[in-house]
């Protein structure tokens, strides 16, 4: 499965000129508000007709200006999850869900099933909601039902335009695992819009970073999120993503992981031994030392080599280290860079407090 997008479009004074390809998985369109993310999703959905270009999903051409192909939205085999749930208020949850199945049959996709009604209900944990009306549901429950309706339309691709934007932090934490299950269990591709680095780190297989209608970077989340120049809030959102294997769960509430031969101690993770997880470590939670620390409270010390130092516009600097566990970022002051004589190529030690890593930053890889 490949998503191919290459088009130009004008909205007033705003010029959108984008071209990218993304493999299966969750492709996140990432950037500031007004960078063009939602317009790309709407062009894929057929809600916006670009001035020129081509859009295809798994070889099926949805739009080709040169060949005058522009499939209407209902023929594109797409499921759309909006910021708001957009459920039918007069229908029960069960009937809202079966509307997706009805719509799939109407457009002739019933024979190509992504998941059955029973599978979707189990996947999203909504069996106890089936008889209720949308007005009685929480924001997180409504979004789970909206995801289910999109899945039951038997789509070739799921579009999600900032689906967590209207939710508080608790409801966001409730919904994110279900998008992970879409990625890992159903293996249905998702084109997902976000401006949250934490969401991107948790979900993304591929990141397409945008700025003012142009693509600034395309690649795996581990690479794109390590570059503060593509982050909506710069170094404040910078962080590293490490892949690690769970090797032990301890009685004191900590889990022990192996990341490239480096042992990490983190808050208890809800994954079995041997499972590979993705760990996001924010740059602002990393301290640096020229010598290996001795008696300190922090449990995680990683030896590495400085491969880049980027000074910010203010007093800060971002230091990138190459470690056996992977690339790690540290946000420090430029005064500290001078005091420690930090330069590219020297050995350095990164110190990460166990309690600085939030549970939501430890997810399935």
N, C-alpha and C positions, 0 to 999 in steps of 0.2 A: 504494500500500500504506500503510495507516494502522493503527497499534495503538491501540486505545481501552481504557483501563482506568479503572474507577471503582467502588470497592467499599469496604466496611467489614468488618473481621474482628477477632475477639477471641481472644487466646491468653493464658489466665490473666489477669494484670493488664495485659497489653500490648494496646493498642488501635491498630489500623492503619486509617487513614482516608485513602485516596489517590484522586486523580483526575488523569489526564493523557492527552494524545494525542501520538503521535510519528509522524513520517513514515518513509519507507523509509530504510534505512541501519542503522547500529549505534546503538541506544539503550542508554545505560549507566545502570543504577541505581547511584547513587554515595552512599556514606555510611559511617558508623561501623558496626562489628559491632553487631547488635541493633537496627538502625534500621528493619528490615522488608523489606530488599531480596530475600532469598531467599523470603520468604513471598509476595511479589508474583509472582515467577517461578513458584513452585509453584501459585499460584492460576491463572495463565495456563495452566499445564500440566495442570490438573485434579487435582493431588495434594492441594490444599487447596480446600475449598468455603467461600467467604465467607458471612458472615451476610446481606449484602445487596449489591446493586449489579449491574454489567454489565461484561462483557469481550468484545471483538470484535476480530478481525483481518481486515483487508481486507473489512469488511462482513459477515463470517461471525460470527454470534453464538456464542461458546463458553459463555458463562454469562450468565443473566439471571434474577435471583432473582424479580422481579415476574412474569415469564412462565413460571417454573419450568423454565427451560432450563439444563441442566448436562451438556454432552457429556462422556462418559467420556474419559480420557486417550488411549486408542488411536484415537479418532475425531477428534482435534483437529489432525491433520496438523502435528505439531511434532517437531523434533529437539532432544534434550536432551544437552548436554555438561556433565558434572559435574566437581567438583574432582578426583575420582579417575576413572581411565579406565573402570572397570566393564566391561572386555572379558571375553569368555568364555575362561578360561585354557586349556581343553582344545582350543580351535579355533585354526587358523592365522589370520594376519592377513587373508588373502583370504576365509576363511569368516566371520570377524567382520564384514567389510565386506558380503559378500553377504547376511548376515542382515538388514541394513538394507533391501536390495532386496526380500527375501522379506516383511518386515514391511509394506513399502509395498504390495505386491500383495495381501496379506491384507486390508488395509483399503481396497483399491480405488483407490489413488492412482497406480498404475503408468503411467496414460496422461498424467499431468501431471508431466513430468520436470524436476527442477532441474538434474541433471547425470547423465551416464552413469558407469559404473564406471571406464572408461578416463580420463574427464575428472577424476574425483575423485582417482584414483591419481596422475595427472600434476600436478594442482593442489597436492597435499600432498607430493609427492616421496617416495612410499612404495613405488614399484615394486620396489625391492630388498628389501623387508621381507615380501612377500606369503606366502612359505613358512614364515616364522618364527612361533613361539608368543609370546604376550604376555610370558612370564617372561623372554625373552631381549632384550626391548626396553628402551631408556632411558625415563625419564619423559616426555621430550619426544616420543619416537616413539610411545609409547602414546597420548598426547593427540592426535597427528595422526591415528592410526587411529580414535580415538573421534570426532573431528570428521568423518572420512570416513564412518563408519557412520551418523552423524546425517544427513549430506547424502544418503546413498543411500536413506534413508527417504522421500525426495522431500518434504521438509517445506515448509509455507507460511511457517514462522518457525523460526529456530534460537534455543533458550534456552541460555545459557551462565552457569552459576552459579560465579563465581570460578574459572574453568578453569585459571588459572595459580597458584593459591594454594599448591599442593603442590609446586611446582617451584622449583629454585634460579634465580639470576639468569641463568645461562647458558642454561638450558632455557627460561626465559621469553623471552629474546631470540630463541630458535629458533622459538617458537610464534607470537609476535605477528605476524610477516609473513604467516602463513597466514590469520589473522583479517582482515588487511588485504585479502588476495586474495578472501576471501569477500565483503567489502564492495564491492570495486572491480570484480571480474571476474564473479562470479555474481550480484551485486546482490540476494542473498537477505537479507531483514531479520534482524537479530540483536538479541535482548534480552539484555544482558550485565551481569552483576553484578560490581562491583569497589569496592575502597576505596583504590585506587592512583591518585593524580593523574596520574602518568606514563602509565599504561595508558589512562586516560580521554583525556588529551591526544592520544595516538597514534591511538586507534581511533574515538572518539565522533563521530557525526553530531549526536546529541541527547543531552543529559545531564539526568537526573531526579535531583536531589539530595534526600536524605531525612535526617530527624533525628527520632528517637523516634516513628516511625510516621506522620509527617507530611511532605508535600512542601514543601521550602523554596525550590526554584527549578527551573524547567524552561526549557531553551533550548540554543542551540549551545554547544559546549565553550568557544569563545573568550570567551563572555560569562560562563558559570557559573564557570569556573576562575579568572576574574579577581576573584571575590568570596570573600575568605577566610572570610566568615561561614558559607559552605556547605561548606567543606573539612573533612574529618575531623580534621586536625591544624592547622587554622587557617593562619596566615601561613607556617608552615614548608613547606607544600605549594603556596603561591601561585606563580603564574607566568602568563606571557602566551603566547598562540599566535599566530604570524604566518604568513600565507600568502605564499610568495615563489616567484619563477621562477628556475630555474637558467640563468645566462647564460655561465658560463665554468668550466672546470676547469684549474687551474694546476699546473705541474710541481712545485711545492713541497708538494703534498699538500692544498692548499686548494681549495675551490669558491667561486665568486662568485655571489651571488644578488641579485635585484632584488625588493625589498619596497616597493611603493608609491613607486618612484623612489629609495628608499634602498638603497645597496649594502651587502650583508652578506658578510663573509668567514667561512666555516665549515669545519670538517673535511670532507674529501672526501665528497661525497654520491653514492650509487649510483643516480643518475637522469640521464637524458640532457638535453642542452641544450633549453631551452624547457619542461621539465617543471615543474609546480607542486608544491611540497612544503609540508609543514606543519612549522614550527619551534617547539619549546617552549623558552622562555627563563625559567628559574627566577628569581623575584624576588630571591633571595639572591645571584645572580650579577650583579646590575646595580648599578653605582656611579653617583652623580649629581654633576654639576658645574654651577655657575651660569654659568661661562664655557666656551666651546668649548675643549676640551683641545688643547694643542699637541703637543709631542714626548712621546708616550706609547707604550707597547708594544701596548696594546689596539688592534685594527684596526676595531672597530665603535663608531661614535659616532652617536647618533641625537638630533636636535633635536626637542624636544617642548614641550608646555604642560601644566603640572600641572593635573589636573582633580579630584583628590581626595587627601586625606591622612587616613589612619586610624591613630590611635594605638592600640597594643596594651595589654594589661594589664601588661606588663613594660616594659623599656627600649626596645622596638622600635616602628617605625611602618612602614606600607605606603603608598608614594607611587605614585599612578597618573598616567601621562603619556599624553597624546594625541599620537601621532606620525604622520607620513605613512605609516609602515609598519603602523600599527595601535596598539592600546593596549599599553603596556608597563608592567610593575610593578617597583618597586624596594623591597627590604626594607633599611631603614637604621635607625639609632638615632634616638630622639627628640632626643638631644643634637645630632646632625647636622642634623636639621630646624631646630632653633633657630640653630645656628651658621651655616647657609647662608641663614637667613631664608626658608625655603621656605613658600610659601603658594599657595593655589589661584589659577590664572590667570597665573602668571609663567612665562617661558620657562626651560627647563632642558635640560641635555644628559645623556643616558644613555650610559654606557660599558659595553660588554659584551666580555669577553675571548673570543677565538675558541676557545681551548682549554677554556673553561668549558661549552661546549655539547657534550653527549655525542652520539655518532653515533645512539644509539637515540632521541634527541629530534628527529631530522630524518627525517621520513617522508613518504610520498605523501599528498597532500591528499585 
